[in-house]
Amino acid sequence: MTLKSTHLAAMTLSAVTLSLFMASTQAATKWDMPTPYGDSNFHTVNISEFADDVREATDGELDITVHSAGSLIKHPEIKNSVRRGLVPIGELIMSRLANEDPLFEVDSVPYLASNYEEAWTLWQASRDMLSKRLADQRLKLLFAVPWPPQGIYTQFRIETGEELQGVKMRAYNKSSEQLADLFGAVATQVEVPDIPTAFGTGRVDAMITSPSTGANTRAWDYLSHFNHAQLWLPKNMVVVNIKEFESLPEEVQKALEEAATAAEDRGWEASKAETEAQIKVMSDNGIVVYEPTDAFAGRLKTVGEEMEKTWLERAGEDGEALLKQYRGQ
């Protein structure tokens, strides 16, 4: 082989190598994923596993970086940021969208579904409706995972509910605001990362939330009692921008959906385990954990019935159809 042909072959090999490198570089898609909660929260742990599963299943072709605790985008802006394409994927609590459509709040109607079996049945009854509403906004629903049942944290024991009059209560969605109002409390919206500061500065002195959030935010530093009322099981959902999803190769889309299915199954089981584990953590740290008295339970049931009626008035025919399907009517 002549020097000229050797040089030409080397140049050709270099060009091919460079092309292959560029092709592999271009094939790797990197997604930033904002989430509202800290790294130790079971939702964030589950989503980190989801991102790992996607990376492994696609051999790195889709690489999702999870940005926890609202560090990239604050919770109230996550949904619209995904819709507008500022980020391709994100996690948020579903009931945050209640003001735009009451169907997103169905999992936060008191005592409509207050255990995991009922919550799963409600999710199956509502999933298609909610998926369609999200699709109308160029969003694809990937999966949803519930929080443990919601209870009430205070600095005193609740006997009848009258004790909540005038109490400044942390809320996080329309249902928690309405429940606080019906008990004469003063509802104040506070995001999870801001809870300790809100109590420390006196913005709030009680809250409705899960055992998970109570333990994650060290509720024993600023509260003394947890009423395990099991009001509802609100869900977090993961959504992806449809245009971004459809731009992925078909096999990557499939891998993403399979990882989402696995994350939903894993997340529901993790939520169940979280309830018992975090109640124990709170109890071990001095929080008094107790069940509602008969008087308070009766009041909660009455409030729940009133809130369901109000929700149905807002949700209209679609809400009625959803509840009929849920209740097998």
N, C-alpha and C positions, 0 to 999 in steps of 0.2 A: 504494500500500500504506500503511495507517495505521501510526502509531507503535506501536500495540499489536501489530498483526500482524507488523511488522518485528521487534519485541522477541521475540515468540513464535518466529519463524523462527530468530532468532539463538540462542535458548535450545535449540531443537530441534537445530540444527547442532552446538552445543557438546556436547549430550548424546550425539549420534551419534559425534562425534569422540572423546569420553571413553570411550564404550563400545568403539570400535574399538581405542583405545590399551590399555584394560584387557584386551581379548580377546587382543591380540598379546602383552601382558606375561604373561598367564596361559598362553599357548601355549608360551612358552619354558621348556623344562625344563633345569635345571642339575644336572649330576652331578659329584660329587667322586670321583676315581679314585686310590686309593693304589697306589704301586708301590715295590718294595724297593730299586731301584738308582738311581745318580746320573744326572744329566742327560746326561752324555757316553756312558753305556753304550748299546750299540746296541739293546738291548731298549727302553730308555726313549725313544730317538730314534724307533724304529718306532711306539711307542704314542702319542707326541706327534703323529706324522703321522696315525695312526688317528683321534685326536681331531679333528684339523684336517679330515680327510676327512668325518667325521660332521657336523661343524659346517657345512661347505660344502654337503654333499648335502641337508641339512635346512633350509638357509637360516637357521641359527641356532636352529631349533626345539629341537634337542638340543645342549646346550653342555657338553662334558666338560672339566673342569679336572684335569690330571694333577699329582699330588703325589708327587714323586720321593724316593728315598733314605730311605724310611720316615718321612718328615716328618709325615705325617698319621696313619698307623697302621703299627705295626711289622710286619715280615714274618710272624711267627708268628700274628698276629691277623687278617690280611687276609681269609682265607677265611671265618672265622666272622663277621667284621664284615659281609661281603657277604650271607652266609646269613641273618643276623639283621636285615638291612635298615638297619644303621647307615650304610653307604655302598652305593650301588647297583651298583658295578662295581669290580673290582680285579684285580691281577696277582700271581701267586705261582709259585714253582717247584713243579711237579706232584708230585715225589717227596717233598715235605714231608708229604704226606698218607699216606705208606706205613704209618704206625702204625694208621690207621683202615681201610685197605684196601690190601693188597700190590699190587693191579693198578696203582695209581698209581705204583709204583716200577719198572714193567717197563722203562722207558727207562734205568734205572740199574743194570742187571745187567751186569757187566763182559763185554765182547766179544760180547754178544747182538746189538748193533747198534753198530758202532764207526766207521761212516762215514755220510755224508749219505744215500746211496741206501738203505742198510739202515735208517737211522733213519726215513726217510719211509715205507718199507714197513711198519715196525713201527707207526708212527703210524696208518696207514690200517687196520691190523688191530685196533688197540686203541681207536680213537676212539669207536665206537658204545657199547662197553662202559663206557668212562669217562664218556661223556655221560649214560648212563642212571643211573650211580651219583651223579653230580652232580645230576641232575634229581630224584632221590629226596630230596635235601637242599635243594630249591627253588633250585637253581643251574642256570644255562644256560651251557654251554661255548661261547665265541665263537671262539677260535682258540688255537693253540699254536705256539711258535717254539723251536727248540733252541739251546742253548749250543754253542760249538765243542767238539770232543772234549776230554775231561778228561785232565789229566796230573798229574804229581807234582813239586812244588816243594820243594827242599831247600837246605841250605848245603854240600852235598857231592855227589859223583857216586855214583849207585846202580849197583852192578855185579851183585849177586845178589839183593838184597832184604833180606839179613841186616842191612844198614846201618840199616834202619828200626826195629830193635828198640829199644824204650824212647823213641823220638822222640815228642814232643808234636805231634800232627798235627791241623790244623784240618779239621773235617768240617762238612757242611751237610745231610746226609740220612742215612737208615738205611744205604744202600749204602756211602757213604764211611766211615761209622763201622765197618761190618763189615769192609771191606777193610783199614782201619787195624788193627783187632783181629787179623786173620788174619796180618798181618806183624809183630805184636808191638808196634805203635805204640800210643800213648795218644791216643784220639780226643777232641777237644774241639769242641763246637758253637760256631761264630763266624759272625755275619752279615757280609756283604760290607762294609758301611760301617765295621765294627769291626776289619777285618783288620789295618791298619797298627798300631793300638793294641795288638792282641793280640800281635803280634810284638815291639813295642817294650817291652811289659811282661813278656815271657817266658812268656805263657800258652801259646803255641804256637811251634814252630820249624820246621814244615814244613806243607804243605797240599796237598790234592787240589782242583784247580779248573781252569778253562779258561784259554787264552791271553788271552782278553778280560778276565777278572777280574784276572789277573796284571798286565797292562798298565795297567788302570784304577786299580789300587791301588799302582802303582809298586813292584812286587815287587823290583826291583833295589836298593831302599833297605834291604832286610832279608834277601834271599835271593840265592843265586848260581847255582843250577842248575835247569833245567826239563827233566824227562824227558817227552818227547812220547809218552806211552804210549797215547793215544787209547782210554781205557777205556770210555767211554760218552758219549752226547750227551743229557744231561738237558734237559727242556723246561720253559719257563715257559708258563703258560696264563692266559688272561683269562676271567674268569667274571662273569656278571651275575645279580643277583637276579631270579628269574623273575617275581615279582609286579611289580617295577619295569619289567621288559621288556614285560610284557603290558599295562601301563598306558599305554604309548606308542601313538600312532596307528599304524595298520597300515603307512602309507607310511614312517614313521620307523623302525619295526621293520625293514622291508626295507632301508632305507638303512644301518642299523647292521650288519646281517648282511653286506651287500655290502662295507662298509668293513672288516669283520672278515676276510672272504675275501681282500681285497687286502692286508691287513696280514700275514696268514699267509704268502702268497706272497712278499711283499717281505721279511719277516723271515727266511725260510729262505735267501733269496739273500744277505741281509746277513750272516747267520751264516757262510756259506761264505767270503765276502770277509773277514770279521773274523778268521778263523783265521789266514790267511796274513799279513794286515797286522799283527796284534798280536804274532805270533811275531817278525816283523821288528823291531817296536818294542822288544821285550825284548832281542833279540840286539844291536840298536844301542846299548842301554843297559848292555851288559855281562853279561847273563844267558847262561850256557852252555846252549844248546839242543841236546839230543841224543836219539837213539832208544834204546829198551831193548836191552841186550845179549841174546844168545841165552839166557843163564842166567836173566836177569830176566824175559824174555818168556815162557819156559817156566813160571816160577813164577807169573806173572800169569795165564797160561792155566789152570793148575791151580786157582788161587784162583777164577777166573771160573766154572769148571765146578762148583766146590763151592758158590759163591754162587747159581748158577742152580738147583741141586738144592734148596738151602735155600729159595729163593724159591718154587719150585714146591710145596714142602710147605706153605708158608703160603698160597699162592694157590689151591690145590685144583683142582677141575674147571674152573673158569673160567680159571685160569692155563694149564692144559693146552690148553684150547680156543683160547685166544688164541695160544699158541705154534704150534699146528698151523696156524692160519690164516696166521700170519706166515710160516711156513716152507712154506706151500703143500701141506701134507700132507692 
